[in-house]
Amino acid sequence: RIYGYNNIDFSDQLIISMPKGNKAADAIERITGQQLANLGFFEIYNNSLVKLNESEVDKTITIVNPLSQDLTAMRTNLFDGLVASMQYNINRKNENCKFFEFGNIYHKEVDENVEKKQLVIGVTGGQNENHWRSNGLRNDFFFIKGVVQAICKRAGIECTEHELLNHKQFKNGITLMSKNIVFGHLGQLDMSIFSDITIEDEVYGAEIDIEAFQKVASLNTNHIKSISKFPSVQRDLALLVDKHVSFASLRNVAQETEKKLLTSIRLFDVYEGKGIPKGKTSYGLSFTFNDSSKTLTDKQINKSIDKIFDRIQKEFDAELRA
């Protein structure tokens, strides 16, 4: 009993003081995490304190008074924890892993310590659990690429793909850019750099810088639009190009050339072999055109497809395959 407590005024309204989490970064993390969970991924959490990697001493932030020799430094990447979680699950016969993690990484830069927030996504094993009706699809580069493309589409990001250069964790892959800002990388992980990891299956991953992702995202924009009342038209081209030329580079050039009428580009055939000169590749591309205000004529379509081919021919020395 407290004497005089009954004399204190009170209100029947509930008053709380909690952060709303309505910052742009919070919204990106929440929406992206929900989307990945809907795609069958599991979120993981790993300790930001790790064992010091002797090859990264110069850029690693160390702990002055560590709890143990295994917790002497701040992590410089999220992939170490990702593959360790996969190893833990595989050792317990959960061989189909689809994980993601939001977390901070830390490193030294000149005379200051830098902290960045990242998202990593990783897959290995099968895309689905074994089932009598399943087709046994394995996780691969195109699966992880499709997941990242879905995330970008949800965030309103139109990204371009570029050659991956000098990234320690990847054996091969691509760099993702939007508005001239690099916001991520994806590809096959180089398992030889991870100590005490014995995963036999291939592991594919993606790394997204949250700050850069936030800069190029447009979550508040309405991405829904009505279906065109006028029919779309398709045109196919069989192009003969040098072997090193990627479909992504052809697509980027085509989209830059015809921004008004071109709505999609699809790769339906890749061929190398008999009848194809050495060092060349044949790409079968399908172009879809549409105008939301009127029905397109053959003259308009032919003009657009000729303009696209002329640009591709100039950029990549391409030829039309008979």
C-alpha positions as CSV (number, residue, x, y, z in Angstrom):
1,R,0.0,0.0,0.0
2,I,1.3,3.5,-0.9
3,Y,-0.4,6.3,1.0
4,G,-1.9,8.9,-1.4
5,Y,-1.6,6.8,-4.5
6,N,-5.3,7.2,-5.1
7,N,-4.9,11.0,-5.4
8,I,-2.7,10.7,-8.5
9,D,-4.5,11.6,-11.8
10,F,-4.6,8.9,-14.4
11,S,-5.8,8.5,-18.0
12,D,-7.7,5.6,-19.6
13,Q,-5.5,6.0,-22.7
14,L,-2.7,3.6,-23.2
15,I,0.6,5.4,-23.9
16,I,3.6,3.5,-25.1
17,S,7.1,4.5,-26.2
18,M,8.5,2.2,-28.8
19,P,10.4,2.8,-32.0
20,K,8.2,2.5,-35.0
21,G,11.0,1.2,-37.3
22,N,9.8,3.3,-40.2
23,K,13.2,4.3,-41.4
24,A,14.0,3.4,-45.1
25,A,16.6,0.9,-44.1
26,D,14.2,-0.8,-41.7
27,A,11.5,-1.0,-44.4
28,I,14.0,-2.6,-46.8
29,E,15.1,-5.1,-44.3
30,R,11.5,-6.0,-43.3
31,I,10.1,-6.3,-46.8
32,T,13.1,-8.1,-48.2
33,G,13.2,-10.5,-45.3
34,Q,9.5,-11.3,-45.7
35,Q,10.0,-11.9,-49.4
36,L,12.9,-14.3,-48.9
37,A,11.0,-16.2,-46.2
38,N,8.1,-16.5,-48.7
39,L,10.6,-18.0,-51.2
40,G,11.5,-20.7,-48.8
41,F,14.6,-19.2,-47.2
42,F,15.4,-19.3,-43.5
43,E,16.9,-16.4,-41.7
44,I,20.1,-17.0,-39.6
45,Y,22.0,-15.0,-37.0
46,N,25.7,-15.4,-36.4
47,N,28.1,-13.9,-33.9
48,S,29.9,-10.7,-35.1
49,L,32.9,-11.8,-33.0
50,V,35.1,-14.3,-34.9
51,K,38.6,-15.8,-34.9
52,L,41.3,-13.6,-36.3
53,N,42.1,-14.4,-39.9
54,E,45.9,-14.1,-40.3
55,S,45.5,-13.1,-44.0
56,E,43.3,-10.1,-43.1
57,V,45.2,-8.7,-40.1
58,D,45.8,-5.3,-41.7
59,K,42.1,-4.6,-42.2
60,T,40.6,-6.4,-39.2
61,I,39.4,-4.7,-36.1
62,T,40.6,-6.8,-33.1
63,I,39.2,-7.0,-29.5
64,V,41.4,-5.5,-26.7
65,N,40.3,-8.1,-24.1
66,P,38.7,-11.1,-25.9
67,L,36.7,-13.7,-24.1
68,S,38.6,-16.5,-26.0
69,Q,41.0,-17.1,-28.9
70,D,38.0,-17.8,-31.1
71,L,36.4,-14.4,-30.5
72,T,39.3,-12.0,-31.0
73,A,38.2,-10.0,-34.0
74,M,35.1,-8.3,-35.6
75,R,33.9,-10.1,-38.7
76,T,34.9,-8.7,-42.1
77,N,32.2,-10.6,-44.1
78,L,29.0,-12.5,-43.6
79,F,29.9,-15.5,-45.8
80,D,32.0,-17.2,-43.1
81,G,29.0,-17.5,-40.8
82,L,26.8,-18.5,-43.7
83,V,28.8,-21.5,-44.9
84,A,29.4,-22.5,-41.2
85,S,25.6,-22.6,-40.7
86,M,25.3,-24.7,-43.9
87,Q,28.0,-27.1,-42.7
88,Y,26.2,-27.4,-39.3
89,N,23.0,-28.3,-41.1
90,I,24.6,-30.7,-43.6
91,N,26.3,-32.6,-40.8
92,R,22.8,-33.2,-39.4
93,K,21.4,-34.5,-42.8
94,N,19.7,-31.2,-43.8
95,E,21.5,-31.0,-47.1
96,N,19.1,-28.6,-48.9
97,C,20.0,-25.2,-47.4
98,K,18.5,-21.8,-48.3
99,F,19.7,-19.2,-45.8
100,F,19.9,-15.4,-45.5
101,E,21.3,-13.0,-42.9
102,F,21.2,-9.3,-42.3
103,G,24.3,-8.1,-40.3
104,N,27.0,-5.7,-39.9
105,I,30.6,-6.1,-41.1
106,Y,33.6,-4.2,-39.8
107,H,37.0,-3.3,-41.2
108,K,39.8,-0.7,-41.0
109,E,40.1,1.9,-43.6
110,V,43.2,4.2,-43.4
111,D,42.9,5.7,-39.9
112,E,39.2,4.9,-39.1
113,N,37.0,1.9,-38.4
114,V,34.2,1.3,-40.9
115,E,30.9,-0.5,-40.2
116,K,28.6,-1.5,-43.0
117,K,25.3,-3.4,-43.0
118,Q,24.9,-6.2,-45.6
119,L,22.5,-8.9,-46.7
120,V,23.9,-12.3,-47.7
121,I,21.9,-15.1,-49.3
122,G,23.2,-18.6,-49.8
123,V,22.0,-21.8,-51.3
124,T,23.3,-25.4,-51.7
125,G,21.8,-28.8,-52.4
126,G,18.4,-29.2,-53.9
127,Q,15.8,-26.4,-54.6
128,N,13.1,-28.5,-52.8
129,E,12.9,-31.5,-50.5
130,N,12.9,-34.9,-52.2
131,H,9.4,-35.8,-53.3
132,W,7.9,-38.4,-55.7
133,R,6.6,-35.7,-57.9
134,S,9.7,-33.4,-57.7
135,N,12.0,-33.0,-60.6
136,G,15.2,-33.0,-58.6
137,L,16.3,-29.5,-59.5
138,R,19.5,-28.4,-57.8
139,N,20.4,-25.0,-56.6
140,D,22.6,-23.2,-59.1
141,F,23.7,-19.8,-60.3
142,F,20.5,-19.1,-62.2
143,F,18.4,-19.9,-59.1
144,I,20.3,-17.4,-56.9
145,K,20.2,-14.9,-59.7
146,G,16.4,-15.3,-60.0
147,V,16.0,-14.7,-56.3
148,V,18.1,-11.5,-56.4
149,Q,16.2,-10.3,-59.5
150,A,12.9,-10.8,-57.6
151,I,14.2,-8.8,-54.7
152,C,15.3,-6.0,-57.0
153,K,12.0,-6.0,-58.8
154,R,10.1,-5.7,-55.5
155,A,12.3,-2.8,-54.6
156,G,11.8,-1.0,-57.9
157,I,15.4,-1.5,-59.0
158,E,16.4,-1.8,-62.6
159,C,19.9,-3.4,-62.4
160,T,22.5,-4.1,-64.9
161,E,25.0,-7.0,-64.8
162,H,28.7,-6.6,-65.1
163,E,31.8,-8.7,-64.9
164,L,32.9,-9.6,-61.4
165,L,36.4,-8.5,-60.6
166,N,38.6,-9.1,-57.6
167,H,36.1,-10.5,-55.1
168,K,37.8,-12.9,-52.7
169,Q,34.7,-15.0,-51.8
170,F,33.5,-15.8,-55.3
171,K,35.0,-18.3,-57.8
172,N,32.9,-16.7,-60.6
173,G,29.9,-14.5,-60.8
174,I,28.5,-11.0,-61.7
175,T,28.4,-7.5,-60.2
176,L,25.1,-5.7,-59.9
177,M,24.7,-2.0,-60.6
178,S,21.9,0.5,-60.8
179,K,22.2,4.3,-61.5
180,N,26.0,3.8,-61.7
181,I,26.1,2.5,-58.1
182,V,27.4,-1.0,-57.3
183,F,25.0,-2.5,-54.8
184,G,25.8,-6.3,-54.9
185,H,27.6,-9.3,-56.2
186,L,26.4,-12.9,-56.8
187,G,27.9,-16.2,-58.0
188,Q,29.5,-19.4,-57.0
189,L,31.5,-19.3,-53.7
190,D,35.1,-20.4,-53.7
191,M,35.0,-23.0,-50.9
192,S,38.8,-23.3,-50.8
193,I,39.1,-20.1,-48.8
194,F,36.9,-21.2,-45.9
195,S,38.7,-23.1,-43.2
196,D,37.2,-26.3,-41.6
197,I,34.4,-26.4,-44.3
198,T,33.9,-29.7,-46.1
199,I,30.8,-29.0,-48.1
200,E,31.0,-31.2,-51.2
201,D,28.1,-29.6,-53.1
202,E,28.5,-26.3,-54.9
203,V,27.5,-23.3,-52.9
204,Y,26.0,-20.1,-54.5
205,G,25.6,-16.8,-52.8
206,A,24.8,-13.2,-53.1
207,E,26.0,-10.2,-51.2
208,I,24.0,-6.9,-51.1
209,D,25.2,-3.6,-49.5
210,I,22.1,-2.3,-47.7
211,E,23.2,1.4,-47.9
212,A,23.7,1.2,-51.6
213,F,20.6,-0.9,-52.1
214,Q,18.6,1.8,-50.2
215,K,20.0,4.5,-52.5
216,V,18.8,2.8,-55.7
217,A,15.5,1.4,-54.3
218,S,12.1,3.1,-54.7
219,L,9.9,1.2,-52.2
220,N,7.3,4.0,-52.0
221,T,6.7,4.0,-55.8
222,N,3.7,2.2,-57.1
223,H,5.0,-0.4,-59.5
224,I,1.6,-1.7,-60.6
225,K,0.3,-0.7,-64.1
226,S,-2.6,-1.9,-66.1
227,I,-2.3,-4.3,-69.0
228,S,-2.1,-2.7,-72.4
229,K,-5.2,-2.6,-74.4
230,F,-3.2,-3.1,-77.6
231,P,-1.5,-6.3,-78.7
232,S,2.2,-7.0,-78.2
233,V,4.4,-8.1,-81.1
234,Q,7.3,-10.4,-81.0
235,R,10.4,-10.6,-83.3
236,D,13.2,-13.1,-83.1
237,L,16.9,-12.7,-84.0
238,A,19.5,-15.4,-84.3
239,L,22.8,-13.6,-83.6
240,L,26.3,-14.9,-84.1
241,V,28.7,-13.2,-81.7
242,D,32.1,-13.8,-80.1
243,K,32.1,-16.4,-77.4
244,H,33.0,-13.9,-74.6
245,V,29.9,-11.7,-75.4
246,S,27.2,-12.3,-72.7
247,F,23.5,-12.2,-73.1
248,A,23.4,-9.4,-70.4
249,S,25.5,-7.1,-72.5
250,L,23.3,-7.7,-75.6
251,R,20.2,-7.0,-73.5
252,N,21.6,-3.8,-72.0
253,V,22.5,-2.5,-75.5
254,A,19.0,-3.3,-76.9
255,Q,17.2,-1.7,-73.9
256,E,19.4,1.5,-74.3
257,T,18.6,1.6,-78.0
258,E,14.8,1.2,-77.9
259,K,13.5,2.5,-74.7
260,K,10.0,3.4,-75.8
261,L,8.5,0.3,-77.5
262,L,10.7,-2.6,-76.3
263,T,9.1,-4.3,-73.2
264,S,11.1,-7.5,-72.8
265,I,14.0,-9.5,-74.2
266,R,14.1,-13.3,-73.8
267,L,17.0,-15.7,-74.5
268,F,15.5,-18.8,-75.9
269,D,18.5,-20.6,-77.5
270,V,22.3,-20.8,-77.1
271,Y,24.2,-23.0,-79.5
272,E,27.9,-23.8,-80.1
273,G,29.0,-26.6,-82.3
274,K,28.5,-27.9,-85.8
275,G,28.0,-25.0,-88.3
276,I,29.2,-22.4,-85.8
277,P,32.7,-20.9,-86.4
278,K,35.3,-21.5,-83.7
279,G,35.2,-18.9,-81.0
280,K,31.6,-17.9,-81.8
281,T,28.3,-18.4,-80.1
282,S,24.8,-18.3,-81.5
283,Y,22.1,-16.5,-79.3
284,G,18.4,-16.8,-80.1
285,L,16.8,-13.6,-78.8
286,S,13.0,-12.9,-78.7
287,F,12.1,-9.2,-78.6
288,T,8.6,-8.1,-77.4
289,F,7.3,-4.7,-78.5
290,N,4.2,-2.8,-77.3
291,D,2.7,0.7,-77.4
292,S,0.1,1.4,-74.7
293,S,-1.5,4.1,-76.9
294,K,-2.0,2.4,-80.3
295,T,-1.5,-0.8,-82.3
296,L,2.0,-1.1,-83.7
297,T,2.5,-1.5,-87.5
298,D,5.0,-3.8,-89.2
299,K,6.8,-0.7,-90.4
300,Q,7.3,0.5,-86.8
301,I,8.4,-2.9,-85.6
302,N,10.9,-3.4,-88.5
303,K,12.3,0.1,-87.8
304,S,12.9,-0.8,-84.1
305,I,14.4,-4.2,-84.7
306,D,16.7,-2.8,-87.5
307,K,17.8,-0.1,-85.1
308,I,18.6,-2.7,-82.4
309,F,20.5,-5.0,-84.7
310,D,22.5,-2.1,-86.2
311,R,23.6,-1.1,-82.7
312,I,24.4,-4.7,-81.6
313,Q,26.3,-5.2,-84.9
314,K,28.4,-2.0,-84.2
315,E,29.1,-2.8,-80.6
316,F,29.8,-6.5,-80.8
317,D,30.5,-7.2,-84.5
318,A,27.5,-9.4,-84.6
319,E,26.1,-11.3,-87.6
320,L,22.7,-12.6,-88.4
321,R,22.7,-16.4,-88.4
322,A,20.9,-17.9,-91.4
